[in-house]
Amino acid sequence: MQCSEKMEIIPGVHQVDGVRGNCYIIVGDGLVLIDTGLPGNAKKILEYVHNTLGGIPSDIETIILTHYHLDHTGNAYEMWDITGAKVAIHADDADYVEGIKPMPVPAGFIGVFYRMFRFFFKFKPIQPDILLHDNDQIAGLTCIHAPGHTPGSICLYDPKFRILFTGDALGFHHGKVEGPRPRFTPAMDLAKESIKKIATLDFDILLSGHGVPLMSASSEKVREYVKSMP
């Protein structure tokens, strides 16, 4: 499914294009930003708020990070600094975005590339304002703890729109539901258990950290995927 040029998925839910990792904006009394893309893309997010939504930076009141990886947290500090928004992440990933724990590096050639990648894309640590736990409510969303890809990976359920934002816990690529990439998922067995947990939920739309939106029969397709998991 291809979104429109301005990337409005459904009325009130937008995807900001070109930040190298999907990030979403929910429009309500204030704006909620889910994930922030790779470092250096804060301007694109703010331009979207201004040009498409007719808003100003301070309209973003809440920033929720689905997990600590750089392609999701890369602009968290800049967005917090510019907007004054509250930043939230699961408690189990907080030490990584604060810089207390170093972000793990994958093994092998990918690890070498990843080190070079991090050298060019500098990450500014940030102290989260809100530490999330399973079933917490934030900005009209329910936090679903889905560890495996990272210890604090989360999904966010929006009951108003029946949307599940999955971060990298689950995705939709090339016309099919997929789990997280094993090379970037140190606890794959735990990730599979998290997918089984996600499959117990009922939702119409799946919006993931990479790939394209899954717009219909989403929970049914996730349950079909669970049946096929090795």
C-alpha positions, -999 to +999 in steps of 0.1 A: +000+000+000+015+033-010+007+064+011-002+098-004+025+123-011+020+140+022+021+106+039-012+109+057-020+072+065-055+079+078-069+112+090-050+122+121-021+098+116+009+108+095+042+093+086+072+115+081+091+103+050+129+103+045+142+100+080+157+065+076+134+047+100+097+053+100+084+079+124+048+088+129+028+118+141-006+115+158-027+146+156-049+153+187-051+182+212-013+182+208+010+162+186+025+128+195+057+118+177+066+081+176+103+076+169+127+101+154+148+085+127+185+087+122+205+117+134+204+148+112+167+145+103+151+167+130+146+195+104+125+171+082+102+163+110+098+200+120+092+209+083+065+183+081+048+198+112+049+233+097+043+226+061+018+198+062+001+201+097+003+239+099+019+236+133+048+249+153+075+229+172+059+232+206+028+215+192+047+183+197+040+175+233+051+138+236+079+119+219+077+081+224+107+059+214+099+023+206+134+012+214+169+025+217+184+018+182+199+048+165+175+048+136+147+054+160+163+076+186+187+096+165+169+130+167+154+125+202+177+151+218+172+177+191+135+173+191+133+175+229+155+206+229+135+224+202+100+213+212+101+210+249+082+177+246+082+149+271+104+120+260+093+084+269+109+050+265+106+017+282+126+015+314+147-014+301+161+007+273+165+040+292+201+034+301+211+032+264+196+065+254+210+082+285+245+069+276+249+049+308+252+017+288+269+016+254+247+006+225+257-030+216+274-036+182+264-066+160+291-092+153+310-097+121+312-075+091+279-058+100+295-048+133+324-031+115+300-012+093+279-003+123+309+012+141+317+034+110+280+043+108+279+055+144+311+075+138+293+096+112+259+097+128+266+111+163+241+104+189+234+129+217+223+111+249+191+122+265+175+116+299+139+104+293+111+122+312+089+091+313+099+055+319+073+031+304+062-003+315+039-029+301+003-017+299+011+019+308-011+045+292+006+075+275-010+101+252-040+079+245-018+049+237-012+016+255+024+005+259+029-032+250+063-045+262+077-067+234+113-075+243+138-094+222+149-070+195+160-049+225+153-054+262+128-025+262+112-028+228+076-017+228+045-016+207+019+011+211-018+004+207-041+032+196-077+022+205-092+052+188-078+043+153-073+005+161-036+009+151-006-010+165+027+008+162+052-020+164+086-004+162+110-032+151+092-060+171+072-068+139+071-054+104+054-056+070+078-059+041+073-070+004+037-079+011+042-101+041+045-098+079+080-104+092+097-106+126+128-085+135+161-092+117+181-118+137+214-101+132+201-070+151+180-091+176+202-106+203+173-125+220+154-140+190+136-166+211+123-138+233+113-118+203+092-147+190+074-148+224+067-111+220+052-117+186+029-144+200+019-118+226+012-092+199-009-118+180-034-119+209-043-083+202-070-071+179-061-042+155-069-031+120-037-013+110-001-022+116+025+005+114+061-006+119+095+010+122+105-001+087+086-011+056+051+001+046+017+002+064-004-029+066-039-014+063-064-043+067-068-076+085-036-069+103-041-089+135-053-119+114-021-117+093+001-115+124-016-147+137-010-164+104+026-154+106+029-169+142+017-202+128+046-201+103+073-192+127+101-218+130 
